[in-house]
């Protein structure tokens, strides 16, 4: 023992609660990255320290500004103060590993085991995923259990916006196709499903396609005992982690079915189901600087006052450098595939990460790389990216929860807009697609995705947006202040650069990316200047309806259904968007139906008046309303003027439309395709409806166009089909839809049935209705090209505002009603002729 042993105060660290002083005293590992805190970190710690006794606090910091270190020091400070045990919650295991690594370098003891004695005794920080806490077999204890919950004093929820969907998944039971429970539930609700969508029900029975059909709450609530018996007797091992969290509240669940799953989902997480969380003394929510934090109120139960008073640094310039380029804005379509060749070339010298929304989209990168990864393999490839050169890597669905610092990612590509694929997500997407509510959520996901490649102020990453729908979303988001200030500044600088440089060639993008990566001084200086005076801005107020949603759900949990309905209905006046207002009315009706079915139906009827994509009401037989027919060119010009303020917005909108109008065998894309068919009809000046969605009884075709000369074009779209022959069921559906139109719209109309399908060859047992025609995928591709050429022609000098310019170009590109059918559709071949034709 040395002569000076015993002089140091080993209790100094445990007694220190000021995070700044604590940072200096921590026994950091050799070679730790964290020798000195950033100014922004100390600023946040000071604010938190003054307010640390508040039960809920929100900390907003830019991606890569050191949130992890901030959160770990807050928890260690809380332990030192005696407010323990302490838990650090993350969305997934990949981020958990990053937090543990940072804690090790800081000298903070952690564990991933909730039963660890040091965690229970407040001697170490538990680092774990939110799913470990929120599940029906949670070791922390589930509400109503006879076992006492594990005590937690302080909780940090990192990447809170990424944690929310993870928590929501724990309150959603998905029963797979071809299981006994699935078949029995579909049998039980067969009449209900037919009433909502006969084509959707047929697809469910045939195991074909991906149409998602909701089960109306009135039928669901009337069959709860039968449902409980079916599900409870057929639970799988994985279901055991979800069923206990929703089984007591089945009457509040939303339900939807598709050919792959029967989904039962609680509309909002019941956080009270895990007492350890709700009983914590301190809950700290950490997030990037996203514009809309109302989800923290509706999904996490955070008081509105807390949301509007976050802890934020005084400056928002603490962001790594990004150039954000969009080839789809300027390059011809023929060149866009060549962009992938460029991207592959960049991967020869630096790590390039492509984020896609689905496995299907990921496989489209197979010619360029074999490094395509999902949640099963992502941890390994992230480690390899961080330790050396890998090249071009594709990550499926990882718009959040992934950190790719420094050389791990120098070029980040977003190829596809983040979307929901569960039955309930697609029902909601159909009802609210295009609303501010849905757009705001998508913009947040996109911004999270763009932040994956910058993890510190010294980091840099080029970002490429390949999907025109991404560009359209961000173009609107920038003007509507939906992006965070720092991201908006970088995006606007990048757009200014692209516009001034006439970005219309592959060479431009190649040069721009390579010079950016070589840290061109003129770009670096301009980028720093753009961020220099950026501040976080004033927090947005939480909309009254968001507060009402949370309040109503809490009331419904305690079976105060009348009061729950009132909480929502009293806050409708501030909802400008009629479709979202209808969605909220439907939620109010679902609560009220528990105690007053007659008044609930009246509210549902009102909801349908606002949004005819909602649940259809029995015995309501009104067909979708038809607007009076106009001159096609005049109608088209009026639509274009109202929809697109500038020619540039028209360009972006058309490319986004045409992307959705591209057939794909990817499950879940049919809804966006049918929405695009409706949009195209309006774009070309036709009356355009989606009767199968809009008809109160669920009848009618996928799409219906009415021309100015009173022709009805009845369109059934099979955009996910890959067969080389047309099935009998498809032609029968086309006939039924035609009969529906004749019945509901009697008069001097000519009804023309049109099937969109890859083939014009019916199977041997399939007979097409007389006069029926088919638009093959080949013809559809040529139609898309014609629409693109048409749109470019009317963009010149804003010609789309002049109906005569529109008219002449409709005729020029065979898009007028007189030419359309002969140019873009064909007659069917003889049944069974496919083999003979080969």
Secondary structure, 3 states (H helix, E strand, C coil): CCCCCCCCCCCHHHHCCCHHHHHHHCCCCCCCCCCCCCHHHHHHHHHHHHHCCCCEEEEECCCCCCHHHHHHHHHHHHHHHCCCCEEEEECCHHHHHHHHHHHHHHCCCEECCCCCHHHHCCCCEEEEEHHHHCCCCCCCCCCCCCCCCCCCCEEEECCHHHHHHHHHHCCEEEEECCCHHHHHHHHHCHHHHHHHCHHHHHHHHHCCCCCCEECCHHHHHCCHHHHHHHHHCCCCCHHHHCHHHHHHHHHHEEEEEECCEEEEEECCCCHHHCHHHHCCCEEEEEECCCCCCCHHHHCCCCCHHHHCCCEECCCCCCCCEEEEECHHHCCCHHHHHHHHHHHHHHCCCCCEEEEECCHHHHHCCCCCCCCEECCCCHHHHHHHHHHCCCCEEEEECCCCCCCCCHHHCCEEEEECCCCCCCHHHHHHHHHHCCCHHHHHHHHHHHHHHHCCCCCCCCCEEEEEECCHHHHHHHHHHHHCCCCCHHHHHHHHHHHHHHHHCCCCCHHHHHHHHHHHHCCCHHHHHHHHHHHHCCCCCCCCCCCHHHHHHHHHHHHHHCCCHHHHHHHHHCCCCCCCCHHHHHHHHHHHHHHHCCCCHHHHHHHHHHHHHHCCCCCCCCCCCCCCCCCCCCCHHHHHHHHHHHHCCCHHHHHHHHHHHHHHCCCCCCCCCHHHHHHHHHHHHHHCCCEEECHHHHCCCCCCCCEEEECCCCEEEEEEECCCCCCCCECHHHHHHHHHHHHHHHHHCCCCCEEEEEEEECCCCECCCCCCCCCCEEEEHHHHHHHHHHHHHHHHHHHHHHHHHCHHHHHHHHHHCCCCHHHHHHHHCEECCCCCCHHHHC
